[in-house]
């Protein structure tokens, strides 16, 4: 049996994957106002008939969402045996809870608990508000200005980054604080926010003091998915937040004309993965065309080899520069298979902390209420026959980032990557080989 704490953690990681950190740069939805001071103080009387109709509509939509998720798993999951789970029994247990759910938070917790039975970190259901944030991630939108990571408790999130000049920064929120979303919280990630409509966050600061802060979201420009930094002499740092459309073209443009003496660091920390085609394009920047780098096996049992197909911008051949790849426990999916392929090909040194071990190949399905189901459709092994699921990628050089490092603005991972490429490190420190299944 999986403990409740582990089940909650797994569900939260899946719900916010994607996506590596799910930002609170949330899509503006005019209907939402979390701050009680932002609404009228005159009580609104809802007729009994209207409430009953609303409850029936909610139950019908809950039923449609649940049945779609349950059926997709039964017919499309990569393992036809569903890892030994009695899926009909799961339906009898979780369907009544889902149909009775009064809100998205309760509904998607029920769906998450059912999907946890598969013991698959890559399959999960995201509520409509989260799906909207994913869809508008690279658009101008209402923002609070913090990035979150779920905590094991299931009812709190770690604030990893605070965006400069954002409402959160102006209120004094700092990296390392915690957002509490348990019982009594006025705002949780299953809810939308809107420009100009205040939300109240229950926070614990760096000294352990509880704070209740009311912030007013405002429109902010999106942060870029890919960033190139050539400020260090002889080193080009390419930070990739996700394997999104255009990554291969962008990386090719950064590498074109680069001096062979310039070292390349690819930062995939916190990267939730993304498109398989873009992972292949990145690998094509450094590996010969048609080189085997992985295999996948779907529900039918047929094995398909994955070989580099090109796509690294306008480059007609891979570059020969020395490469380091930075990873951490929040590097997932394509952000794991890419460093694994480069590591096996002895084309890059991998630096940081062991990756998440969530490497099944998945596909998204839009749900009737606007939510999203992410479901594993194929198993994956490296060209060396290693199954990374539940195992992850072990870095060649261990350089974890601690909360103290983050608060102090230190980056030991980047420093270790630059040192490894410069050859100043005599002997790599091997990290733990396997990541415990959670």
N, C-alpha and C positions, 0 to 999 in steps of 0.2 A: 504494500500500500504506500502511496505517496502522501507525506505529511501535508497538513493544510498550509503551513508556511511555505513549503517548497512549491506546492501547486499555485499559490498566489503569486510567488516570485516569477515562476515560469510564465504564467498568464500575462503578467505586467510587461515582462520583457518582450513577449510576442506582440502584445497590443501596441507597444510603442516602438517596434522595430521598423525597422525600417529605416525599421527605420533605426540606426544607431542612435543620438539623443533626440527625443521628440521635443521640439522647441515650443515654448509658450508664445511664439509669434503666431497667434491664432487667427483664423479667418473671421472676419467681421460678420456677425449674424444679428441683425437689428432686434430680434425677438428676445435676446437674452439680457437679463440684468441681475447679477448675483448680489450686488450690494443692496441691502434693504433700504438704505437711504436714497437709492436711486429710483425707487418706485413710489407711487402715491400712497399716502397714509390712510386714504379712505378705503375701507374694506370692500372687496368685490364679491357680490353675492352671485354664486353660480347655481342656477336652478337644478333641482334634483334630476330632472329628466335629461338635462344637458350633461351632467356629470355621469349619468348612467350610459349615455350614448358614447361619451368620450372613453369610458372604461371598456366598453365593448369594442370600440375601434382599436384601442391599445391591445386588447387581448387578441384580436384578429391579426394585427400586424406582428405581434410576438409569435403567433402560431406560424405565420408565413416565414418569418426569419428562422425560427427554430427548425422547421421542416426542411428548409432549403439547406441549412448547415448539415443536418443529420443525413439527408439524402446524398449530398455531395461527398461526404466522407465515405458513406457506404459504397458508392459507385465509382469514385474517382481517386481515392487514396492509393498511393503507390504500392502499399502492401495490402493485397486483397484479403489477407487474414486479419488485418487491423491489429497486428501485434498481439493477437489472442484475446482482444477485448470483445465481450458480448455486447454488440452494438444495439440489439433490440432491448436488452436489459437497461442499457444506458438511456435509451429513449423513454422507457417507463419511469426511470428515476428523475430525469432532468426536464422532460417536457412539461409536466404540471407546474414546476417552479418557474420555467420560462414564460408560460402563458399567463401566470399570475403576476409577473413582474410589473411594478407600477412605473418604472422608469428605465432608461437605457443602462444605467449603472448596474441595476439588479439583473436585467436581462443578459447583459454581456458577461457578468460574473457567472451566471448559470451556464452559458455557452462555454466559457473558459474552463469551468470545472469539468464539464463533459469532455472537452477536447484534451484536457490534461490526462485522461485515461489512456490516450495514445502514447504518452511519454515521448512527445515529439516537440522540441522547442521551436520548430519552424512552422508549425500549424497553429493558427489562432484566429480569433474574430475581433475586429476593431469596430467600436461603435461609430455612429455617423459623425460625431464631432471630430473624432480622431481621423477618420477617413477624409473629412473636409480639410483638415490641416495638412494631411499628406498631399492632397490634390493641389493645394495652394502654397506649398512650401517655398517655391521660388517666385512668388508674386508679392507685390506690394500689398500689405494687409495690416490689420490692427495687431499691435504687439505689446506685450508686457516686458519682454526682453530677458527671459531666463531659459536655460536648457536644463532638462531634467533627466535623472536616471532613477528607476524604481529601486526601492530598498526591500530586503527580504521580508520585512513585516507585512508587506502588501498594502499598508495604509499610509505610506510616506514615500517621498521622493527626495533624492539628493539634488541640490542645485549645483550643477557642475560649472556653468558659465553664466556670467551676467553681461549682457551686451552694453557697451558704453553708450551714454546719452539716451538710455531707455528709461521708461517709468520705474523699473525695478532698481536701476542704478541710482537714479535720483532719490529714491526712497531709502537708500543705504543697504539694500539687499546685497549679500556677498556670496561668492562661491563657497561651498561647504555648509551653507544653511540647509535646512530641511523643510519641505512642504508637507504638511500633515493633511491627509485626505480621508481619515477614518470618520467614525460617527460624529456628527455635529459639524463637520467641515462645511463651510458655505460654498466653496468652489472645489470641484474635482475635474480631472482631465476629460471626463465624459461629457462635459458641458462646453458650450461655445462661449466666446466673448464678443463684444462689439465695440467699435470705436466710440469713445466718450462715455461708455457705460461702466461704472466702477465695479470692481470685483474685490472681495475681501479674502485674503489668503491667511491661513493659519500656519505660522512659521516657527521654527526653532532656530535661533541664531547660533553663531560659532561658539558662544559661551554656554549654550544649553538653556537659554532664556526663551520662554514662549513669547511670541509677538503676533499680534493681529494687525496686518497692514492692509489698507484699502488703496488699490492702485487703479488708475484710469488708463486703459489701453489707448494708444494712438497709432496712426498709420506710420509704418516704417518701411524702408526699402528692404528687399530680401538680401540675405547674405549669399555670397557666391558658393556654388557647389564645389568648385575647384579653384585653388589658389597656388600661384607660383611665387616662390621667394628666393631671389638670387642675392640676398644681402650678405651672405657669408662668402668669403673668398674661396673659390674653387668648389663650391657646393651649390646645387640647385635643389631646393626642397619643394616637392609637389604634394600639397595637402588635398586629399580627396574625401569629401563628406559622404558621397554615395556614388554608386556605379550607375549614373544617370545618362540619359541620351546626350551624346556629344563628347563623352569623356575621351574616347579614343582619338577623335579629331583634335581635341584640346591638347592632349598629351603629346601627340605627334608634332603639333605646332611648337610646344615648349622644347622638344628635343631636337627639332630641325636646326642644323647649324651649330649645335652645342659642341664646344671643344671636347675632344676625347679625354682631356685631362680633368674635366669637371665631373665630380661625383654627383650621383643622383640619390636623393632620399625620397621615398614615397611614403607619406604618412597616412595610414589607414586606421588609426586609432579612433574608436567610436563610430566607425563606418558600418552601417547595417547591411551593406550589400546592395543588390539591385539587379540590373540586367546582365544576363549571361553573355550576350553579344559584346557588351562593353568590357567585361572581364577578358574575353578573348582578344579584344582590340588592345588592351593594356599589355597582355602577354606578348602580342605580336610586335610590340615596341622593342622587346628584348630577346625574343626567341625566334628561330627561323620559321618560315612559313611551313605549314603542314606537320609541325612537330606535335606528337601526341602529348597531351598534358592531363587528361582525365577521361573517365568513362562514366556514363549514366545508364541506369536500368530502371525502366518504368514498370507499370502495373502488369504489362504483358510478359515481362521477364526478358524482353529483347534488350541486348546491350548495344549502346551507341558510343563510339569513340569520339572524343572531342579533340580536334586538332586546330592549331593556330591558322587563322584564315586571312590574316592581314587586317587592315582597318585602323592602323596607327597613323591617322591623318594622311599626309602626303608622302610619308616615308616609304621608300620602296624596299628597304631592308632594315633589320633591327640595328639599334645603336650598340656600341661596344663599351659604353661607359660603365664604371663600377656602380653597383646599385645596392642600397639598403632599404628594407621595408619595415616600417614601424607598425606594430600591432599591439592590441591590448585585449582585455576580457570582453570588451564590447565590439570587437571586430567580428563580424558575422557573415556567413554565406559567401558571396563573391569576394568579400574582404578577407576570407580565410583561404578559399581555393586559389586565389591569385598568389599570395605569398608561398603557399604550399608548392605550387607548380614551379615558381622561380627557385625555391629552396631545393627541390628535388633535382632540378636541372643544373644546380650549382651556379646559378646565374645571379643570386642575390644573397646577402646576409640578412636574416630576419632578427629584429631587435624589439624588445619590449616585454610583454607578458603573454602567457598562453591565451589563445583565442577562445571564443565561446563554444565551439563545437556544435554549431547549428548550420549544417552544410547540405541538407537535403534540398533538392531543386523543387521550388514551389511555384504555384500559380495563383493569381488573385481572382476572386469572384465577387462582383458587386451584389450585395444583399438587398432585399426589397425595401428596407427602411433607409438605404443609403450607406449602411455599414459595409464592411469588407471582410471576406473570408480569405485567409491565406492558408493554402493546403498543399502539403508535400505531394508532388506528382512523380518524383523519380529519386532513386538512391544515387549516390555519388562516391566514386573512389578515384584516387590520384593515379597518375601513370605508373607509380610504383606499387599500386595495389593497396594503398592505405585508405581506410574508411575514416574520414575525419569527423563524422557525426558522433557526438558524445565524447570526442577526444580532443579536437582542436589542433591547432598548429603550435608546436613548441618552438619558441625563438632560439636562435643560436646564441644570442647575447641577452641575458636577463637584465631588464632595466624598467621595473614597474614605476608608475607615477603614483605617489602617495597624496592624500589630501593636503598634507603639509606642503609638499612640493607645489601643488596647484595654488594654494593660497599665497605662497611666497613668490609665485611667478617663475619657479624653476622648471626645467624640462630635462630630466636626466635621460629620458629615452632618446631625444634628439641629440644630446651631447654624446651618448654612447654610440649612436649610429654614425655620427661624423667621425668619432674616434676610430671605430671599427674600419671605416672606409679608408681612413688615413693610415691604417696599419699600426696605430700606436698601442692597440690592445694585443698583448702577446698571446693570450689564451682565452677563448670565449668561456663565459660561465653558462653552463647549460641550465635551462629552466626545467621545471617539472614537466615530464613528458605527456602526461594525460591530464585532462580537465575532468574533475568529478562530475558525473551526471547530476543535474539538478532539475 
